Amino acid sequence: MKNKKTVFLIIVLLMVCFIGSAHSAGFKMFDLKTKSEITLGELSSTLDGNENIVLGEYHYTLPIQDGEGIIIRSIVKNLGLQGAFTVGWEFLNYVEQSHISLAFDQFARGDILGDDLMIAFFGKGSDVEMNRPYLKVMEAIRDLDGELIGTNALRSVKKQIIDDGLDSIAPELVPPQIEIGGANYRERFLATMHGHVPPEKVEPYFIAQSYTDSVMAYQVGQLSSNNLSFLVVGAFHTDYRDGVIKQFARYSSNETITIKIVSSAQFGPSELEALLNPHPKYGPVADYLFVVD
């Protein structure tokens, strides 16, 4: 057992040391069931094009968003599904889908540039610069003739849930069969929020978090025109196949696959080893781990 662990740690160290400097080439991918390195081609060979592929990310980090573009391009091309896939983005609201589609169509035709697309989505200001890394994802969707959809609820709705409860919002804003997250998800959420909000507000925030998970999973099913769908979303929503992943089971008959994307610049060897091993209580952090330089 000790020798096996030593070999495994050496693999992690080599992974950190030898990942290439170019973003488009600097990645490695691991199957967390087998703890073995695999290629995107090997992953694609296990798919049939009827999947929800959830990309659990850390926001506003160019190598990570670059990696998301690589994943989308590889899987779509390997499956031959150019023009027949959808990407949902957590940062866009489903009620604004008409505006999203119009702006993205202009970008896809070349009528507007990437910064113009970000302005169309977020308005002028710092949000354009902050969200610029996501152009890597937008370009992948454009180049492969994919569909972009918004999946999130308006902040005003989530604020109302926090202030006045889930029952206070209009019934048509609540996905059918909604269920608040379970004990493990709540435990991790409470630990993350500790000290950031007053204690009496933690549970209302958790209800809003669970509502968001439900809305995103439901809207992928409602708005996607294709059988292959990707969702770009913060990793907390996807870790340990909890949050939005459990909600997908309520709204989709397609298999849901999770890929957690991390940067080796943000995780040391011991932290990467921890991600590659199942958590003693929560289990594997995802189905696959994608590590970028």
C-alpha positions as CSV (number, residue, x, y, z in Angstrom):
1,M,0.0,0.0,0.0
2,K,2.8,2.4,0.9
3,N,4.6,1.7,-2.5
4,K,1.4,2.2,-4.4
5,K,0.8,5.5,-2.7
6,T,4.4,6.6,-3.4
7,V,4.0,5.7,-7.1
8,F,0.7,7.7,-7.2
9,L,2.4,10.7,-5.6
10,I,5.2,10.5,-8.2
11,I,2.6,10.6,-11.0
12,V,1.0,13.7,-9.5
13,L,4.5,15.4,-9.2
14,L,5.3,14.6,-12.8
15,M,1.9,15.9,-13.8
16,V,2.6,19.2,-12.2
17,C,6.2,19.5,-13.5
18,F,5.7,18.4,-17.1
19,I,2.4,20.0,-18.1
20,G,3.3,22.2,-21.1
21,S,3.3,26.0,-21.0
22,A,0.9,26.5,-23.9
23,H,-2.7,26.5,-22.7
24,S,-4.0,24.6,-25.7
25,A,-1.6,21.7,-25.0
26,G,-1.1,22.0,-21.2
27,F,-3.5,19.6,-19.6
28,K,-3.9,16.1,-18.3
29,M,-7.1,14.2,-17.5
30,F,-7.8,11.5,-15.0
31,D,-10.6,9.0,-14.6
32,L,-11.3,9.2,-10.9
33,K,-12.9,5.8,-10.8
34,T,-9.7,4.1,-11.9
35,K,-7.3,6.8,-10.9
36,S,-5.7,6.5,-14.3
37,E,-4.8,9.1,-16.9
38,I,-7.0,9.1,-20.0
39,T,-7.3,11.2,-23.1
40,L,-10.3,13.2,-24.3
41,G,-10.5,10.7,-27.2
42,E,-10.8,7.8,-24.8
43,L,-13.5,9.7,-22.8
44,S,-15.4,10.5,-26.0
45,S,-15.4,6.8,-27.0
46,T,-17.5,6.1,-23.9
47,L,-20.2,8.6,-25.0
48,D,-23.1,8.3,-27.4
49,G,-24.1,11.9,-27.7
50,N,-27.0,11.7,-25.3
51,E,-25.3,13.1,-22.2
52,N,-25.3,16.1,-19.9
53,I,-21.6,17.0,-19.4
54,V,-21.1,19.3,-16.5
55,L,-17.9,21.3,-16.3
56,G,-17.2,22.3,-12.7
57,E,-15.0,25.3,-12.8
58,Y,-13.3,28.0,-10.9
59,H,-14.4,31.3,-12.3
60,Y,-12.5,34.0,-14.2
61,T,-9.3,31.9,-14.7
62,L,-8.1,31.9,-18.3
63,P,-6.4,28.5,-18.3
64,I,-9.5,26.9,-16.9
65,Q,-11.9,28.5,-19.4
66,D,-9.4,27.6,-22.2
67,G,-9.6,24.0,-20.9
68,E,-13.4,24.1,-21.1
69,G,-13.1,25.2,-24.8
70,I,-10.7,22.3,-25.4
71,I,-13.1,19.8,-23.8
72,I,-16.1,21.0,-25.8
73,R,-14.2,21.1,-29.1
74,S,-12.7,17.6,-28.6
75,I,-15.9,15.8,-27.5
76,V,-18.1,17.5,-30.2
77,K,-15.6,16.7,-32.9
78,N,-15.0,13.2,-31.8
79,L,-18.7,12.5,-31.7
80,G,-19.3,14.3,-35.0
81,L,-21.9,16.5,-33.5
82,Q,-20.9,19.9,-35.0
83,G,-24.1,21.9,-35.1
84,A,-25.9,19.5,-32.7
85,F,-24.8,20.5,-29.2
86,T,-25.8,23.0,-26.5
87,V,-23.8,24.8,-23.9
88,G,-25.5,26.3,-20.9
89,W,-23.7,29.0,-18.9
90,E,-24.3,29.7,-15.2
91,F,-23.7,33.4,-15.7
92,L,-26.6,33.9,-18.1
93,N,-30.3,34.0,-17.0
94,Y,-32.8,31.8,-18.8
95,V,-35.5,34.6,-18.9
96,E,-33.1,36.5,-21.2
97,Q,-32.8,33.7,-23.7
98,S,-34.1,35.8,-26.7
99,H,-31.5,38.5,-26.0
100,I,-28.7,35.8,-25.5
101,S,-29.5,34.1,-28.8
102,L,-29.7,37.4,-30.7
103,A,-26.3,38.5,-29.4
104,F,-24.6,35.2,-29.9
105,D,-25.9,34.9,-33.4
106,Q,-24.4,38.3,-34.2
107,F,-21.1,37.1,-32.7
108,A,-21.2,33.8,-34.7
109,R,-21.8,35.7,-37.9
110,G,-18.9,38.0,-37.2
111,D,-21.1,41.1,-36.9
112,I,-19.7,41.8,-33.4
113,L,-16.4,41.0,-31.7
114,G,-15.9,39.1,-28.4
115,D,-15.9,42.2,-26.2
116,D,-19.1,43.4,-27.9
117,L,-20.6,40.0,-26.9
118,M,-19.6,40.5,-23.3
119,I,-21.0,44.0,-23.3
120,A,-24.3,42.6,-24.7
121,F,-24.4,40.1,-21.9
122,F,-23.1,42.2,-19.0
123,G,-23.1,45.8,-20.0
124,K,-20.1,48.1,-20.2
125,G,-17.6,48.1,-17.3
126,S,-15.4,45.8,-15.3
127,D,-17.6,42.8,-16.0
128,V,-16.4,42.8,-19.6
129,E,-12.7,42.4,-18.6
130,M,-13.5,39.9,-15.9
131,N,-15.5,37.7,-18.2
132,R,-13.2,37.9,-21.1
133,P,-11.7,34.4,-20.4
134,Y,-15.0,32.9,-21.3
135,L,-14.5,33.9,-24.9
136,K,-12.6,30.7,-25.1
137,V,-15.9,28.9,-24.5
138,M,-17.8,31.2,-26.8
139,E,-15.4,30.7,-29.6
140,A,-15.7,26.9,-29.3
141,I,-19.5,27.1,-29.5
142,R,-19.2,29.5,-32.5
143,D,-16.6,27.5,-34.4
144,L,-18.6,24.2,-34.0
145,D,-22.0,25.8,-34.7
146,G,-23.4,25.1,-31.3
147,E,-26.2,26.6,-29.2
148,L,-25.7,28.9,-26.2
149,I,-28.4,29.0,-23.5
150,G,-28.8,30.8,-20.2
151,T,-29.6,28.6,-17.2
152,N,-29.7,30.7,-14.1
153,A,-32.4,32.6,-12.3
154,L,-32.5,36.4,-11.8
155,R,-30.6,37.6,-8.8
156,S,-33.7,39.5,-7.7
157,V,-35.6,36.2,-7.5
158,K,-32.9,34.6,-5.4
159,K,-32.7,37.6,-3.1
160,Q,-36.5,37.4,-2.6
161,I,-36.0,33.7,-1.6
162,I,-33.3,34.7,0.9
163,D,-35.4,37.5,2.4
164,D,-38.9,36.1,2.3
165,G,-38.6,32.3,1.6
166,L,-39.2,30.0,-1.4
167,D,-42.9,30.2,-1.1
168,S,-42.8,34.0,-1.6
169,I,-41.9,33.8,-5.3
170,A,-44.3,33.2,-8.2
171,P,-45.2,29.5,-8.6
172,E,-44.2,29.6,-12.3
173,L,-40.6,30.5,-11.2
174,V,-40.3,27.2,-9.2
175,P,-39.2,24.1,-11.2
176,P,-41.4,21.1,-10.8
177,Q,-40.3,18.5,-8.2
178,I,-37.8,20.9,-6.6
179,E,-36.0,19.5,-3.6
180,I,-33.7,21.2,-1.2
181,G,-30.2,19.8,-1.1
182,G,-29.3,16.9,1.2
183,A,-27.3,16.7,4.5
184,N,-23.9,16.4,2.9
185,Y,-24.4,19.3,0.6
186,R,-25.8,21.4,3.5
187,E,-22.8,20.5,5.6
188,R,-20.3,21.6,3.0
189,F,-22.3,24.7,2.3
190,L,-22.5,25.7,6.0
191,A,-18.7,25.2,6.3
192,T,-18.1,27.4,3.2
193,M,-20.5,30.2,4.4
194,H,-19.3,30.2,8.0
195,G,-18.4,33.8,9.0
196,H,-19.6,35.3,5.7
197,V,-23.2,35.8,6.5
198,P,-25.2,36.0,9.8
199,P,-26.0,32.6,11.2
200,E,-29.7,33.1,10.8
201,K,-29.2,33.7,7.1
202,V,-27.2,30.6,6.3
203,E,-30.3,28.3,5.8
204,P,-32.1,30.9,3.6
205,Y,-28.9,31.1,1.5
206,F,-28.8,27.3,1.2
207,I,-32.4,27.2,0.1
208,A,-31.5,29.8,-2.6
209,Q,-28.5,27.7,-3.6
210,S,-30.6,24.6,-3.9
211,Y,-33.2,26.6,-5.9
212,T,-30.4,27.7,-8.3
213,D,-29.2,24.1,-8.8
214,S,-32.8,23.1,-9.6
215,V,-33.3,25.9,-12.0
216,M,-30.1,25.3,-13.9
217,A,-30.7,21.6,-14.4
218,Y,-34.4,22.2,-15.3
219,Q,-33.6,24.9,-17.9
220,V,-30.9,22.8,-19.7
221,G,-33.7,20.3,-20.4
222,Q,-36.2,23.1,-21.3
223,L,-34.0,25.2,-23.5
224,S,-31.6,22.8,-25.1
225,S,-32.4,21.8,-28.7
226,N,-29.9,18.9,-28.7
227,N,-29.2,15.6,-27.0
228,L,-25.6,16.6,-26.1
229,S,-25.5,19.4,-23.6
230,F,-22.7,21.0,-21.6
231,L,-23.1,23.1,-18.5
232,V,-20.4,25.6,-17.4
233,V,-20.9,26.1,-13.7
234,G,-19.0,26.8,-10.5
235,A,-17.4,23.7,-9.0
236,F,-19.3,23.9,-5.7
237,H,-22.5,23.2,-7.6
238,T,-21.0,20.0,-9.0
239,D,-18.5,18.6,-6.5
240,Y,-19.1,15.1,-5.2
241,R,-21.9,14.7,-7.7
242,D,-24.1,16.8,-5.5
243,G,-26.0,20.1,-6.0
244,V,-26.9,20.5,-9.7
245,I,-25.9,17.0,-10.5
246,K,-28.5,15.5,-8.2
247,Q,-31.1,17.9,-9.7
248,F,-30.3,16.7,-13.2
249,A,-31.6,13.2,-12.2
250,R,-35.0,14.8,-11.7
251,Y,-35.3,16.5,-15.1
252,S,-33.3,14.5,-17.6
253,S,-33.1,10.8,-18.6
254,N,-29.7,11.4,-20.1
255,E,-26.6,10.3,-18.3
256,T,-24.9,13.2,-16.4
257,I,-21.1,13.3,-16.4
258,T,-19.0,15.6,-14.2
259,I,-15.6,17.0,-15.1
260,K,-13.9,19.1,-12.5
261,I,-11.4,21.5,-14.0
262,V,-8.5,22.9,-11.9
263,S,-5.3,24.7,-12.6
264,S,-1.9,23.3,-11.4
265,A,-0.9,26.9,-10.6
266,Q,-3.6,27.0,-7.9
267,F,-3.2,23.4,-6.5
268,G,0.0,21.9,-5.2
269,P,0.9,18.2,-5.4
270,S,-0.7,17.3,-2.1
271,E,-3.9,19.1,-3.0
272,L,-4.0,17.4,-6.4
273,E,-3.5,14.1,-4.8
274,A,-6.4,14.8,-2.4
275,L,-8.6,15.5,-5.5
276,L,-7.5,12.3,-7.2
277,N,-8.5,10.3,-4.1
278,P,-12.1,9.9,-2.9
279,H,-13.1,12.0,0.1
280,P,-13.6,9.7,3.1
281,K,-17.2,11.0,3.6
282,Y,-18.3,12.5,0.3
283,G,-16.6,10.1,-2.2
284,P,-15.0,11.1,-5.6
285,V,-15.1,14.8,-6.2
286,A,-16.1,14.2,-9.9
287,D,-16.1,11.5,-12.6
288,Y,-13.1,13.1,-14.2
289,L,-10.4,15.6,-13.2
290,F,-9.0,17.9,-15.9
291,V,-5.8,19.6,-14.8
292,V,-4.5,22.6,-16.8
293,D,-1.3,24.5,-16.5
